Amino acid sequence: MAHNHVHEMVEGNGGTLSRQIVATLLGGVLLINSLIAGWLFPENPFYTDVLAFVGALVLGVPLVLNAARELLHGHSHMDELVALAFLASFAQGAAAGGENHASGYQAAGAIAFFLLISSLIEHRTALGARASIESLIRITPTRATKIVDGKEVEVEAKDLKPGDKVRVRAGDNIPGDGVVRSGFSTVNQAAITGESLPVDKNSGEEVFGGTINLTGVLEIEITKAGADTTLGKVQELILKAERSRTPIERMIDRYARWYTPTILMLAGIVLFFTDNLNTAISILVLACPCAIVLATPTAMVAALSAAARLGILVKKVTDLESARMLTAIVFDKTGTLTTGKLSVTRLAPAPGVDPA
């Protein structure tokens, strides 16, 4: 099914996934052209065979390599069923003659194409879920102005340690969690606390890394830096949410260990008694529960992506699954359901003042 293969590409970067999408579509176009060539040149099967052969290879090789890699690492997934179905169809095409020569390649390519495109759609959606993490990374400060012996020294924010003192000017991001030692300013904490309005900060008050200093100059003593800050913990929660699995996904992985061997045994029995390779291949393809395996992750990453675009950070995907049973939600913070844009709605004169 190439589920894990495509996931690894997404972990790398979107460019790799885009190249795989192009390769998958190229393989699909080659298969379609092989069908067209069969209609245009019925007397000369060479063009049909070559196009179908190349298209099947482009689509099927990633499937087979991924299944082999998983088996070598001792993992059993649904990928093996599809890889075997592809290899059997491809081998049937190579061994057949006449029109069946190309039809075997076309069948092998079609098996790989539909399953690859399904997984690519799922993981293309997963890139949208990354927006929540990227938005946090953008507000993570990379540089800080550290105070050393009364002088300002610019350092990497990741090198700060508890006890260091930093100076944060208006417009700068606060480089780590800490306590204000001197100065007064207004700080935008919306990215961390969700508060719609900026908060005044004075000496002795706590501030969070990644929040924005809006007005004055603050001297802050760092209490937490890097991954230990509130922002770092939020980032880790989002990453865990993306990696976490729903109960149905865990169930599929648990039963895959015996499901795949059972299907292979049934296909072998059918092949033995019927001596019909097409029937055995059909069993391998139909037995792959792609609807379950693909539907749940796709729904979850789509939900994470939609929530991220609305500024909602989800800590566990299991919470999304539980949300279907909600009948009411109680919010305990003002501004959570508002935009934070204030406006004058009514003017009233003070006592004894003429309204005119």
C-alpha positions as CSV (number, residue, x, y, z in Angstrom):
1,M,0.0,0.0,0.0
2,A,3.1,2.3,0.2
3,H,1.6,3.9,3.3
4,N,4.9,3.9,5.2
5,H,6.9,4.7,2.1
6,V,5.0,7.9,1.5
7,H,5.1,8.8,5.1
8,E,8.9,8.8,5.1
9,M,8.8,11.2,2.1
10,V,6.5,13.5,4.0
11,E,8.9,13.4,7.0
12,G,11.6,14.6,4.7
13,N,10.1,17.6,2.9
14,G,7.2,18.6,0.6
15,G,9.6,18.6,-2.4
16,T,10.2,14.9,-2.2
17,L,6.5,14.2,-2.0
18,S,5.9,16.5,-5.0
19,R,8.4,14.5,-7.0
20,Q,6.7,11.2,-6.0
21,I,3.3,12.7,-7.0
22,V,4.8,13.5,-10.4
23,A,6.2,10.0,-10.8
24,T,2.9,8.4,-9.8
25,L,1.0,10.6,-12.3
26,L,3.6,9.8,-15.0
27,G,3.1,6.1,-14.4
28,G,-0.6,6.6,-14.7
29,V,-0.3,8.5,-17.9
30,L,2.0,5.7,-19.4
31,L,-0.7,3.1,-18.5
32,I,-3.4,5.2,-20.2
33,N,-1.2,5.6,-23.2
34,S,-0.7,1.9,-23.4
35,L,-4.4,1.4,-23.6
36,I,-4.7,4.1,-26.3
37,A,-1.8,2.5,-28.2
38,G,-3.7,-0.8,-28.1
39,W,-6.6,0.8,-29.9
40,L,-4.5,2.7,-32.4
41,F,-2.1,-0.1,-33.3
42,P,-4.0,-3.4,-32.8
43,E,-1.7,-5.1,-35.2
44,N,1.6,-4.0,-33.6
45,P,1.6,-4.7,-29.8
46,F,5.1,-3.3,-29.4
47,Y,4.1,0.2,-28.3
48,T,1.4,-1.1,-26.0
49,D,3.9,-3.5,-24.3
50,V,6.6,-0.9,-23.8
51,L,4.3,1.7,-22.4
52,A,2.6,-0.7,-20.1
53,F,6.0,-2.2,-19.0
54,V,7.6,1.1,-18.2
55,G,4.4,2.5,-16.5
56,A,4.2,-0.6,-14.3
57,L,7.8,-0.4,-13.2
58,V,7.5,3.3,-12.4
59,L,4.5,2.7,-10.1
60,G,5.4,-0.7,-8.7
61,V,9.1,-0.5,-7.8
62,P,8.5,1.8,-4.7
63,L,5.8,-0.6,-3.5
64,V,8.1,-3.7,-3.7
65,L,11.2,-2.0,-2.3
66,N,9.2,-0.7,0.7
67,A,7.6,-4.1,1.4
68,A,11.0,-5.8,1.2
69,R,12.5,-3.2,3.5
70,E,9.7,-3.6,6.1
71,L,10.2,-7.4,6.0
72,L,13.9,-7.1,6.5
73,H,13.3,-5.0,9.6
74,G,10.9,-7.6,10.9
75,H,7.7,-5.5,10.4
76,S,4.6,-7.0,8.9
77,H,2.1,-4.6,7.3
78,M,-0.6,-4.7,4.6
79,D,2.0,-3.6,2.0
80,E,3.1,-7.2,1.4
81,L,-0.3,-8.1,0.0
82,V,-0.2,-5.4,-2.6
83,A,3.5,-6.0,-3.4
84,L,2.8,-9.7,-4.0
85,A,-0.3,-8.9,-6.2
86,F,1.8,-6.5,-8.2
87,L,4.6,-9.0,-8.7
88,A,2.2,-11.8,-9.6
89,S,0.5,-9.6,-12.2
90,F,3.8,-8.4,-13.6
91,A,5.1,-11.9,-13.8
92,Q,1.9,-13.0,-15.5
93,G,2.3,-10.3,-18.1
94,A,5.9,-11.2,-18.7
95,A,5.1,-14.9,-19.2
96,A,2.0,-14.4,-21.3
97,G,1.9,-13.8,-25.0
98,G,-0.1,-11.6,-27.4
99,E,-2.6,-9.2,-25.8
100,N,-2.2,-10.8,-22.4
101,H,1.4,-9.7,-22.4
102,A,0.4,-6.0,-22.0
103,S,-2.7,-6.7,-20.0
104,G,-0.6,-8.2,-17.2
105,Y,1.6,-5.2,-17.0
106,Q,-1.5,-2.9,-17.1
107,A,-3.1,-4.8,-14.3
108,A,0.1,-4.6,-12.2
109,G,0.4,-0.9,-12.9
110,A,-3.3,-0.3,-12.0
111,I,-2.9,-2.1,-8.7
112,A,0.1,0.1,-7.8
113,F,-1.4,3.3,-9.1
114,F,-4.6,3.3,-7.2
115,L,-3.0,2.4,-3.9
116,L,-0.1,4.9,-4.4
117,I,-2.5,7.8,-5.3
118,S,-4.6,7.0,-2.2
119,S,-1.6,7.2,0.1
120,L,-0.2,10.3,-1.6
121,I,-3.6,12.1,-1.1
122,E,-3.5,11.2,2.6
123,H,0.1,12.4,3.1
124,R,-0.4,15.5,1.0
125,T,-3.1,16.4,3.4
126,A,-0.6,15.7,6.3
127,L,1.5,18.6,5.0
128,G,-1.4,20.9,5.9
129,A,-1.2,19.7,9.5
130,R,2.4,20.8,9.6
131,A,1.2,24.4,9.4
132,S,0.5,24.3,13.2
133,I,4.1,23.3,13.9
134,E,5.5,25.8,11.4
135,S,3.5,28.6,12.9
136,L,5.1,27.9,16.2
137,I,8.6,27.6,14.7
138,R,8.2,31.0,13.1
139,I,7.6,32.7,16.5
140,T,10.5,30.8,18.2
141,P,13.3,33.4,18.6
142,T,16.7,32.3,17.3
143,R,18.8,35.2,18.7
144,A,18.9,36.9,22.1
145,T,20.6,39.9,23.6
146,K,22.4,38.6,26.7
147,I,23.7,40.9,29.4
148,V,27.3,39.9,30.4
149,D,29.2,42.1,32.9
150,G,26.8,45.0,32.1
151,K,27.4,44.7,28.3
152,E,25.1,43.4,25.6
153,V,26.2,40.3,23.7
154,E,24.2,38.7,21.0
155,V,23.9,34.9,21.4
156,E,21.9,32.0,20.0
157,A,18.6,31.7,21.9
158,K,19.2,27.9,22.2
159,D,22.4,28.5,24.2
160,L,20.7,30.4,27.0
161,K,20.6,28.8,30.4
162,P,18.6,29.4,33.6
163,G,20.0,32.4,35.4
164,D,21.1,34.3,32.3
165,K,19.9,37.8,32.0
166,V,18.6,39.2,28.6
167,R,17.4,42.5,27.3
168,V,14.3,42.5,25.1
169,R,13.4,45.6,23.2
170,A,10.1,46.6,21.8
171,G,9.2,44.5,18.8
172,D,11.4,41.6,19.8
173,N,10.4,38.1,20.7
174,I,11.1,37.0,24.2
175,P,13.8,34.3,23.9
176,G,12.8,32.1,26.8
177,D,10.6,31.7,29.9
178,G,11.7,34.0,32.7
179,V,10.9,36.7,35.2
180,V,11.1,40.5,34.6
181,R,13.8,42.0,36.7
182,S,13.5,45.6,35.5
183,G,11.4,47.6,33.0
184,F,7.7,47.9,32.1
185,S,6.1,46.8,28.8
186,T,3.1,45.3,27.2
187,V,3.4,41.8,25.9
188,N,1.3,39.9,23.3
189,Q,0.9,36.4,24.8
190,A,-1.8,35.2,22.4
191,A,0.3,32.5,20.8
192,I,0.9,30.8,24.2
193,T,-2.1,31.7,26.5
194,G,-4.8,32.5,23.9
195,E,-5.5,35.9,25.5
196,S,-6.9,38.2,23.0
197,L,-5.5,41.4,24.5
198,P,-1.8,42.3,25.3
199,V,-0.8,42.0,29.0
200,D,1.2,44.6,31.0
201,K,4.4,43.2,32.5
202,N,6.2,44.8,35.4
203,S,9.1,43.8,37.6
204,G,8.7,40.4,39.2
205,E,6.1,39.1,36.7
206,E,6.5,36.0,34.6
207,V,6.9,36.0,30.8
208,F,6.9,33.3,28.2
209,G,9.3,32.5,25.4
210,G,8.0,33.2,21.9
211,T,5.7,36.0,23.1
212,I,6.2,39.5,21.6
213,N,7.4,42.5,23.6
214,L,5.3,45.4,22.2
215,T,6.3,48.7,23.9
216,G,9.1,49.1,26.5
217,V,12.4,47.5,27.2
218,L,12.5,44.6,29.6
219,E,15.4,42.9,31.4
220,I,14.5,39.3,32.0
221,E,16.2,36.6,34.0
222,I,15.8,33.3,32.2
223,T,14.2,30.4,34.1
224,K,13.6,28.0,31.2
225,A,15.1,27.9,27.7
226,G,14.9,25.8,24.6
227,A,12.7,22.7,24.8
228,D,11.9,23.3,28.5
229,T,10.0,26.5,27.8
230,T,6.2,26.6,27.5
231,L,6.5,27.1,23.7
232,G,8.9,24.2,23.4
233,K,6.4,21.9,25.3
234,V,3.6,23.1,23.0
235,Q,5.7,22.2,20.0
236,E,6.4,18.8,21.4
237,L,2.7,18.2,22.1
238,I,1.8,19.0,18.5
239,L,4.5,16.7,17.2
240,K,3.2,13.9,19.5
241,A,-0.3,14.6,18.2
242,E,0.8,14.1,14.6
243,R,2.6,10.8,15.5
244,S,-0.1,9.5,17.8
245,R,-2.5,6.8,16.5
246,T,-6.1,6.2,17.1
247,P,-7.5,3.0,18.6
248,I,-8.6,1.6,15.2
249,E,-5.1,2.2,13.7
250,R,-3.5,0.4,16.6
251,M,-5.9,-2.5,16.1
252,I,-5.0,-2.7,12.4
253,D,-1.3,-2.9,13.2
254,R,-2.0,-5.5,15.9
255,Y,-4.0,-7.8,13.6
256,A,-1.8,-7.3,10.5
257,R,0.7,-9.9,11.9
258,W,-1.8,-12.7,11.4
259,Y,-4.1,-11.2,8.8
260,T,-1.4,-11.0,6.1
261,P,-0.2,-14.7,6.5
262,T,-3.8,-15.8,6.6
263,I,-4.6,-14.1,3.3
264,L,-1.5,-15.5,1.7
265,M,-2.5,-19.0,2.8
266,L,-6.0,-18.6,1.3
267,A,-4.6,-17.3,-2.0
268,G,-2.2,-20.2,-2.1
269,I,-5.1,-22.7,-1.5
270,V,-7.2,-21.1,-4.2
271,L,-4.2,-21.2,-6.6
272,F,-3.6,-24.9,-5.8
273,F,-7.2,-26.0,-6.4
274,T,-8.1,-23.8,-9.3
275,D,-4.7,-23.4,-11.0
276,N,-5.9,-19.9,-11.9
277,L,-3.4,-17.1,-11.1
278,N,-5.9,-14.4,-11.8
279,T,-8.2,-15.6,-9.1
280,A,-5.3,-15.7,-6.6
281,I,-4.2,-12.2,-7.5
282,S,-7.8,-11.0,-7.1
283,I,-7.8,-12.4,-3.5
284,L,-4.6,-10.5,-2.6
285,V,-5.9,-7.2,-4.0
286,L,-9.4,-7.5,-2.5
287,A,-8.2,-8.6,0.9
288,C,-6.2,-5.5,1.4
289,P,-8.3,-3.3,3.8
290,C,-7.3,0.0,2.3
291,A,-10.6,1.7,3.1
292,I,-9.9,1.2,6.8
293,V,-6.2,1.8,6.7
294,L,-6.4,4.9,4.6
295,A,-9.7,6.5,5.8
296,T,-8.8,6.9,9.5
297,P,-5.4,8.6,9.1
298,T,-6.7,10.8,6.3
299,A,-9.6,12.0,8.4
300,M,-7.3,12.7,11.3
301,V,-4.6,14.6,9.4
302,A,-7.3,16.6,7.7
303,A,-8.8,17.5,11.1
304,L,-5.4,18.5,12.4
305,S,-4.8,20.6,9.3
306,A,-8.2,22.3,9.5
307,A,-7.7,23.0,13.2
308,A,-4.3,24.5,12.6
309,R,-5.6,26.9,10.0
310,L,-8.1,28.1,12.7
311,G,-5.3,28.5,15.2
312,I,-6.4,25.5,17.3
313,L,-3.5,23.2,18.5
314,V,-4.6,19.6,19.1
315,K,-2.6,17.7,21.7
316,K,-3.9,14.2,20.9
317,V,-5.8,12.9,17.9
318,T,-7.7,10.6,20.2
319,D,-9.4,13.8,21.5
320,L,-10.8,14.4,18.0
321,E,-12.2,10.9,17.9
322,S,-13.9,11.4,21.3
323,A,-15.3,14.8,20.2
324,R,-18.1,13.1,18.4
325,M,-19.8,12.4,21.7
326,L,-19.7,16.0,22.9
327,T,-23.0,17.8,23.5
328,A,-21.8,21.0,25.1
329,I,-18.5,22.9,25.6
330,V,-17.7,25.2,28.5
331,F,-15.1,27.9,27.9
332,D,-13.4,29.4,31.0
333,K,-11.4,32.2,29.3
334,T,-12.6,35.5,27.9
335,G,-11.5,36.1,24.4
336,T,-11.5,32.4,23.4
337,L,-14.5,32.8,21.2
338,T,-13.9,36.4,20.2
339,T,-11.5,38.1,17.7
340,G,-10.0,40.5,20.2
341,K,-10.9,43.5,18.1
342,L,-12.6,46.0,20.3
343,S,-15.0,48.6,19.1
344,V,-17.3,51.3,20.6
345,T,-20.9,50.1,20.7
346,R,-22.5,52.8,22.9
347,L,-21.8,56.3,24.2
348,A,-23.3,57.5,27.5
349,P,-22.7,60.8,29.2
350,A,-21.4,61.0,32.7
351,P,-23.9,62.1,35.5
352,G,-24.7,65.8,35.2
353,V,-23.3,66.1,31.6
354,D,-25.5,67.3,28.8
355,P,-25.9,64.5,26.2
356,A,-25.6,67.0,23.4
